[in-house]
Amino acid sequence: MMVSIFSMPTDSSASSRVSAVLVPHIDRFTAEWSEEPGNVTVLRVQHEESRGEMLSALLHRAHPRVQHVSSQRAS
């Protein structure tokens, strides 16, 4: 398993659009949201390694200001 971290400007409509994109795949991803200082929302997603590219593509389609910060193996 991998954990990928994404960030985006804090914006309720953006968060709901991103959540809506993840819902059909929710059995394959575990998502955790947090708000950080500076009006930034961070999304940590646990996923199978093979699904990383699909996840990035889904999130960028949902909200063009989503930025991929890092990916690492889940411990």
URUR-V640332 format. One record per pair of residues at least 12 apart in sequence whose ideal C-beta (glycine too) atoms are under 6 Angstrom apart, sorted by the first residue. I is the first residue (numbers start at 0). GAP is how many residues later the second one is. D is the distance in Angstrom with one decimal. If there is no record, write none. Layout:
I	GAP	D
I	GAP	D
This chain:
0	45	5.8
0	73	4.1
1	45	5.8
1	47	5.0
1	50	6.0
1	69	5.4
1	71	6.0
2	41	6.0
2	43	5.3
2	69	5.8
2	71	5.0
3	41	5.2
3	67	4.3
4	39	5.3
4	64	4.3
4	65	5.1
5	37	4.5
5	53	5.9
5	60	5.2
5	62	5.7
6	33	5.4
6	35	5.2
6	60	5.2
6	62	5.5
7	33	5.4
7	55	5.9
7	57	5.3
7	58	4.7
8	56	5.8
9	25	5.9
9	29	4.7
9	31	4.6
13	49	4.7
16	45	4.7
16	46	5.5
17	41	6.0
17	44	4.7
17	45	5.5
20	37	4.9
20	41	4.0
27	23	5.9
28	16	5.2
28	18	4.9
29	16	4.2
30	14	5.0
31	12	4.7
45	28	5.8
55	12	5.7
